[in-house]
């Protein structure tokens, strides 16, 4: 006999299905919302699916709220959800924001559920904020019977037990996150719990409970939640638009199999909008493609200035994440510059390719290339799959820490921010320099501050650490902070001012509005003048034709020389001469040898030039390098370069990823 997990209850028959009349047999698992919700008992853990309004079972939430207000049951529920599910007002999980109905909330994002947020701030419920990706993985781990979800996500942030363990009020005392070690490395262990009831949504169900999602904008973690509830001995209730005959659904379209589903509820149309902003958009469900020209061009204001400067960090063939709000402008600028086809935009609920939507449509996208489930997307993110992420900048401090999760009595929550910001190869935070009434103008290609914002965003110390600057610096993660008037870079000594907009006075317009003095080495560069002009910036030409001289950089603090040959083609002997000349000119004045990393991704060389090229490499290795590692994702070029280097008795040290090359270089230098 299968053992029921601790905290679960033995699964019985639905109270409305006893007796099983012929009509009921024909209807199968189809019941009313009122009938289905009678399955929820006091003290149950209820898991809900959804992303803002996408995939959220609004009809079930409405009926559960009504049932509780009429009867006082069920009560003292534990609510568990990954992404924010609400409209910031009344819809979504706001229906459950009643004292007595909910006892405990374990949520990934709180900003869209002010009614639950108020209960948490007023200490009326126990409240936790955990990373969205972690919770989506917890559902999968609950389904598999695992006692903990193990990950590095959340280390050194407010989720770390040494910084509160994700507890967000004084009523919350129980620890559900532990810090542990394996092989000398730190990890966080998130405690899983049985799920007694899953509330989910699909498009079509057959009478056996098989669920398809053809008109949904996302599939999210519906399968993981359903499996978690089923394997906890709990119940799965799914809201759908329509019913199909048994056996009539295309098996490949079934996203939740009927063996997991107990009850199917047909929703009223007003409670089954595709998003909380649109009743239905066929482009969101990949039924049609839309012309990208339909994207509205941005006006020249602080948002466009920031988005333009941020877009300059894009590189060809990169995989990109755009956060909600200010980062959305990067897609608009990329469209204006006609470079969208050179990269792949993604969104954390499972969107790959296309153009992410914003506002209450956030999470959906048009012209997508693929749509995967949310736990798998976070597998990709957590494992370092993102080349670059653009995220909002709410508050920062001298250490480079960022707070986007809690501001006094306002609880926004982290959402996927921690997963994304900690694991992207490069992260760019974007936001205005001050907040609350900021007004700027561009005149004669220079920036003017017309009215300064009332609130400072660069503080001595942030209230909540959603992103740890020290942790990022320790990992040597590349981090930028882009505002309309200046750009900062993260260093081991904190934030360094590296660029200033034309027309901006450093003392009057920057330092006077900060609680700390950033690192300033020499004279900061002037932000690219093209950012402040009305005409397109010509980013496509920049991305496709990168000058050789810009492919070399030296980190004096780490004594590491980086060569970026991504997309470069050696097609003449002069190219080899130029490379040797640039490296010699950069390194000879140092009067010491350096450690070097070379990126050979998408690198090509004419076969007849390989011998001369390797001769040049041998000279550089013997003359300037203490140690060198190389990487490329192309297995053929790894083999070809390895063979050519070994013939010259050069240790190839060539790897598949920059992470592996960096680790190997660290081993060489230690």
N, C-alpha and C positions, 0 to 999 in steps of 0.2 A: 504494500500500500504506500502511495506517495505521501511523504511527510509534508505537512503544511508548515511553511515558514513561521517562525515566531512572530506574533503580532497579526498574523492573518487569521481568517475564520474559515471554517469548513464551508464549502460551497453547496448551497441547496438549490432547489428549483425556484424559478421565479414565482412569487405568490399568485400572479395572475394567470399562470400557465397550468396550475393544478386542475385536473379534470379533463383537459385537452379536448375541447369540443371539435367536431369536424371543421368548423370554420376557423378555429384557432390553428389546427394542423395545416390548413391551407395557407394561412397568413404566416406561419412559421414564427420567426423572431420579431415580427412587426408588432409593436405595442405603442401606446400613447406615451407622451412624456411623463404624465402623472403616474402611470403604471411603472415605467422604468425607474423613476426616481425613488420609488418606495424601497428599492434595493439598498439605498444608502442608509447606513445605521450611524448612531451617535459614535463619535470618536474615530470614525473611519479616516483613512488617508485617501484623498481624492486627487487624481492627477488629471490635468487638462492639457489639451493640445491647442496650438494656435500661435500666430505671430502677428501682433497688433490685432487686426480683425480677420486675417487670413486663416482659414482652417479652424476658427474658434466656434464651438457649438453654442451659439447665442440663444437658440430656443431652449436648450437644456438649462442654461444659466438663468434665463428669465423664469422658467417654471420652478427651478429649485428655490429661487428667491421667494416666489409667490407661495410655495408650499411651506417654507420656513416661517414666513410672516403670518400665515394662517394657522399653523399647527405648533410652531415652536420646535419642530423637528425637520431634519436631523440637526444635532448640535455638536459643538466642540470638534469640528472637523479639522484635520490637517490638510492644508492645500499645498500641492506641489506642482510647479510649472517652470518651464525653462525660459522662454522668451516673454517679453511684455505682451499682455493680452488685454487690450482696452483702448478706449478712444480719448482718455484723459478726462472723461466726464462721467457718463452713466453706463456705457455699454461694456461688454466683456466681463472681466472678473470683478468689476465694480458692483455687479449684481450680488456678489457674495460678501460685500463689505458691511456686514451687520454683526454687532457684538452678540456673541452666543452661537452664531452659525459657525464661525471659524475660531479655532483656538490657537492655531499655529500656521504660519506660512513659510514655506521654503521656496523662494522665488528668484528668478534670474534678473528681472527688471521690474521696478516699482513705479516708474514715472507716469505710466499710462493708467494706473489704478489708484487715484487719489483717495477713494473710500477705504481701501485696504491700507493705504499709506497712513491715513489718519489714525486708524486703529493701532498701527505699529508705533507711530510717534507718541500717541497718548498712552502707551504701555497697556493697551487693552488685549493684545495678543502677543504670543511669542513670534519673533520675526527674524528670518535669516535672509541674507542676500549672498547667493553663491554665483559663480560665473555661469552664464547661459550654456556654454558648451559642456561644462562639467555636469550640469543637471541633465542635459540631453544624453550624456554618456552614462549617468547614474541609472536612468531608465533601462538602458540596455544591460547594465550590470545587475540590476534588480531582476530582470528577466532571466539572466543566466545564473542567478542564485549566488552572486558574489557579495561578500560582506562589506567591501570598500571599493571606491573608485580611486585609483592611484594615478597621480599626474603631478607635473611641476607647475601646472597652471594655478596661479594665485599666490605663489611664493613671494614674500616680502610686501604683499599688498594687505589691505584690510581683512582679506579672507584668511590670511596666515594666522594660526592660533596665537602667535606672539603679538599680533596686532588686533585681536578680537575674534578671530575665527568666523567672520561673517555675521556675527550677532549685531543687530542694529537697534536694540533698545535694552533697557535695564531689566525688563521682564523676561528676557531671554538669557538663561543661565546654562543650559545644557550644551556641552561641547559636541559638535558633530563633525569637526575637522581636526585631524591630528597631523603633526609633522613627524615624518619618519625618515630613515636613511636606508639606502641600498647601495652597496659597492662604494660607500663614501659620498654618495650624492643625496641631496635633500629632495624629498617629495612630500606632497600633501595627500592624506588619505581621507576621503569623504565618506561618511557612514551612510550606507544605503538603508532602506526601510521598505517593508511590504506595502504594496498598493492595493487597497481594497476595491476601489472603483476608478475606472477610466472614463472620462467624458471626451468624446472625439467627434470628428466630422468628416464626411465624405460626400460624394455626389450621388452615386447610385448604389443601391443594395439589392441583392436578390433575397428570396425568402429564407435562404440558408444563412444569411448574414454576411456574405461576401461583399466587400466594399471596394468600389472604384472611385477615382478622384479626377475624372477627366475635365471637370470644369473648375477645379481648385487651382489656385495660383501656386501652391506649394504642397508637398507631401509631408514635410516636417518630420517629427519623430513619432508619428501615429502608430506605426508598427511596433516600435520599441515600448511605447506606453501600454499598448494592448497586450503585448506579450508579458510585460511586467505584471499587470493586473491578473492575467490568466494564470501565470505561474506562481502568483502569491495566493491563489485560491480566491481571487476577487472576481468582479464583474466588469464587463466592457459594454458601454452604452454608446451608440454611434448615431449622430444626427445626419440625415441625408435629405436630398431634394426629391428623390423619386425611387420607386420600387420596380424591379425587373423580375421576370419569371425565373424560377430556379434553373440553373444550368445555362442561362442565356448570356452571361457575361463573358467577355474575352478574358481568359485566365491571365494573360500577360498584363492586363489592365487592373487586376485585383491587387490592391495595396494592403488591405487587411483581410486575411482569410477568415471565412466564416467559423472555423474551429475556435477562433479567439473571441467571437462576438456573441453576446448574450441577448442584447436588445437593440432593435433598430427603431428610431423615431423619425417619422417624416415631418420635416419642418415647414412652418409657414414661410412664404417667400420673403417677408420683411425681416425674418430672423436668419436669413441665409444669404446675405450679401457676400460677394466674392472678397471684397475688402470692406473696411468701415468707411471708405470714401466712394466706392463705386459698386453698384449692384452687380454689374457684370461687364467685363472687358475681355473679349476673346483673345486679345494680344497677351494678356496676363497668363492665360492657360495654354499658350503656344498654339492656338488654333489659326492665327493669322500673324503675319509679319507687318510691321509698320515702317514707313520711311523715316530714317533718322533725321531727315531735314525738318521733320515736324517738331523737333526739340526747339524750344524757344530760346533765343539768344539772350544772354545776361546783359543787364545795363552796367555801365562803368561805375561801380561803386566799390565799397570796401570788400564786399563778398567776391566780386569778380577779380579784384586785385589779388586777393589771397588765393583764389582758385587758379589764377594764371601762374602765380609763382609756384604753387604746389605742382601744377601740371608739368613744370620744367623738370621735375624729379622722375617723370615717367621714362621708361626705357622700352625699346622694342621687345616683343615676345614675353613681356612680364605678365604675371598673374597678380591682379590688383583687388583689394577690398576697399569699398567706399562706405564710411559710416553715414548715419543719418544727419541731416542738417547741413552745416557748412561744407562738409566733404562732397556733398552731392554736386556742388558747382564744378568739381574737377571733371565730371563726365560732360557737362555742358561745354566747358572750355575745350576738352579733347575733341568734341564733336565739331566745334567751330574751327579748330585747327586741322580737322580731317585726319586725326590719328587714332580714332577709336578702333580701326581695324588692325592696328599694330600691337594691340594688347588684349588681354581677356579680363573683363570686369567680373567680379563675383560678389555675392552677398551671403551672409552667414547661414540663412535658413536652408540653403541648398541650391542657389542660383549660380550657374556657371555660364558666362558669356552674356551678350546682350547689354541692355542698359537698365540698371536698377531704377525703380520708381521711388518717389519720395513722399513725405507727409504721411497721411493715414493709409497710403498705398505702399508704404515702405515694406520691403520684403519681397514684393512682386517685381517683375522685370518684363521688358518686351524684347523680342528677338533673341531669346535665350538659345544657347547651344545645347545645354543639358540641364536637367533638374534632378538633383539627388536628394536623399534624405538628410536631415539636419545633423544627426550624429556622425554620418560619414563626412560631411563638409567640415565638421570640427576635427575629425581625424586628420584631414588634409591640412587644416590650419595649424593645429597643435603640433604636427610633425614638421612644420617649417615650410609648407608648400607655398605660402604667400611670398612673393618677391617684395611687395610694398603695400602698406596699408595707410589710408588717409582717414584720420579720426578727429573728432572735435576736441577743441582746447577750451576747457571751462576755467580751470585754475591750475597754476603751476607754481613751483617754488625753487629756491636756490639749488636744490639737489636734482632738479629735473623731474621731480615727482609730479604726477597729474591727478587731479580730483575731478571726476565727472559723475560721482555717485551720491554724494551727500553734502548738502549745504544748509547748515542749521537745522531747521525743522522740515526742510524739503528733501525728500528721499527719492532720488532718481533711480538708483540701482546701477549695477555695472553692465547688465546685459552681456553681450559677447565681447565687450571692450577688453577685458583682461585676457581672454584667449587670444584675441587678434593682436593686441599691442605687445604681448610678451613673446610671441612666436614668429611674427613677420620678420623677414630678413632686414627690412628697413621700415620704419614707421615715421609718418609725417603728421604732426598734430597741427590743425589749422583752426584759427579763430581770431577775432578782433583783439587788439591789444588791451582795450578797456571795454567795459560793458555799461549799458544803461544810458542811452541818449547819445552815443558817439555819432558824429557827423563829419564826413570828410569830403573833399573835392579834389579833382585832378585838374591842374591848370598848367599849361606849358610843359607837359610831360613831367610834372612834379606833384607830390602829394601835399595837401594842405589840411590841417586839422581845424575844422570849423568849430566844432563843439566837442570837448573831451567827455568821454564816458564817466559816469559817476562812480563806478566801482572798479577797483583794481583787480586784475586777474593774475598778476605775478607777485605772489606773497612770500613772506619769509618761510612759512611752513603751511602746507595744505592741511585741511581738516581731515580728509579721508584720502588714503593712498590707493588710488585705483590703478596707477602705473608707477612702478618703482624705478626712479632714475638710477639709483645705485646698482640695482640688480641688472638693469639694461647695460650700464657701463661695464660692469663686471663681465657680462657676456659679450662685450664689444659689439653690441647692436648699434646700428646706425640710426640716430634719432634727430629729427629736425622739428623746430617749433616755428611755424610760419604765421605772421600777422601782416596786417596791411602796411605797417611802417618799418618792420624789421624782421630778421630771421635769426634764431638761435640754434646752436648745435650742442648736443650733449657730449660732455667730456668727463673724465674721471674726477675733475675738479668742479663739476657742476655745469651750469649753462654758460655757453660762450656766445657773445654777440658777434655774428659773422657778416651780416649784411644790414644796410640801412637804406630806406627808400630815399630817392632824390627829393630834396625840399624839407627833410626832417632833421631837426637839431637833436643830437644824441642826448645832451644834458636836459634840455627843456621838454622834449617830446617823448623821451624814452626813460632815462634814469629817474627823472622826477616823478614818474608814475609807477615805480617799482619799489617793493619793500626791501629789496636787496640789490647789490651791485653785481652784475654778471661778470664773468671773465671777459676781459677785453685785451686782445693781443694785437698791438699795432693799430692800424687804421682799418676798421671794418670795410668790406667792399660795398659798392653802391649796387643796389638791386637793379636788375636788367631794365634798361629804359623802355624796352618793348612792352613791358607789363603795363605801363601807364599811357600807352598810345592807343588810339581808336582802332587802328588797323590790326589785322591778324599778326601773330608773333612769328610765324614761320617755323613752328615747332617740328613740322614734318621733315623739313630739310635738316634741322638739327639732329633729329633722331636717326635719320637714315644715313647721314654723312657726318660722322663724329670725327673731328680732327685727331690725328695721332698724338699730338702734344697733350691732349686732355685725357689720355688714357693711363697716365702715370701719376701716382700720389704717394706721399711719404708721411707716415705718422711718427713724428719725432719722439713722442712720449713712449711709444711701444717699440720704436726702431724697426718698423715694418714698412717695406716698400711694396705697393700694390700695383700690379699691371693688369689692366682690363682690356683683353683682346677680344671681348665678345663682339661677334659680327664683323671682325676685321679680316681683311684679305691681303695676304702677302703675294703679290703678283709680279714683282720685279725685284732685281737685286738692289735697287735704290731703296725700297722699303726696308730691307735688312740693314742697310747702312744707316737709314734714318733712325731705326729702333736703337741700334748700338750707340749712335750719337746722342740721342735724348737721354738714355739711361746713364751714359758716362757723364754728361753735363749735369744731371741731377745728383748723382751720387759721389762723384770725385771730390767736390768741395767738403763733403762730410768727414773725410779723412778717417773713415771707419767702415767696416763691413756691416751690411744690413740683412735682416731676414726678409724674405720675399714670397709673395703669393701671386700666382699668375692665373687669370681666368681665361680658359681656352674655349668657352662655350661658343658654338657657331663660328669658330675660327677656321679659316681655310688657307691653304698654301699650295702654290703650284708645285707639283711633284719634283720638277727639275731644280727647284730652289731649296729643297729640304736639306741637302748636305751643307750648303752655305749657311742656311739658317741655324742649324745645329752647331756649326763652327762658331757662329756669333754667340749663341747661348753659352757654349763652353767658355768663351773668353769672359763673358759677364759673370758667370758662376765663379770662376777662378779669381777674378779681380775684385768683385764688389759684394758677393753674397756670402753670408755666414751659413745660410741654409735656405732652401727654396722648396716650396710645394706648389703643385699645379692641380687644376681640376677642370673637367668638362663632363657634361652629361652624355656626350656622344661616345659610345663604347668603341666605335671604329677608330676615332681620333686618339682615344686613350691608348689603344694598342699601337697605333702608328707612331705616336710621339714617344711612347715607352721604348719601342724598338729602336728608333733613331737615336734617342739619348743614350741608351745602353751601349750602342755601338761606339760611342765616344767615351765610354766609362763614366757617364754622368748618372748619378742616382736619380731616376725619373720622379719618384715621389708624386705620382699623379693619381688623383682621386675623382670620385663621381660628383661630389658636391663641395661647395665652399666651406660648409661646416666641417666636413672630414679633413679638408686641406688645412683649415685653421687649427684643428686639434692636433694634426700631425706637426704643424709648424711650432705649436706650443711645446710639444714633446721634444722637438729638436732644440728649442731654446732653453729648456730646463736642465 
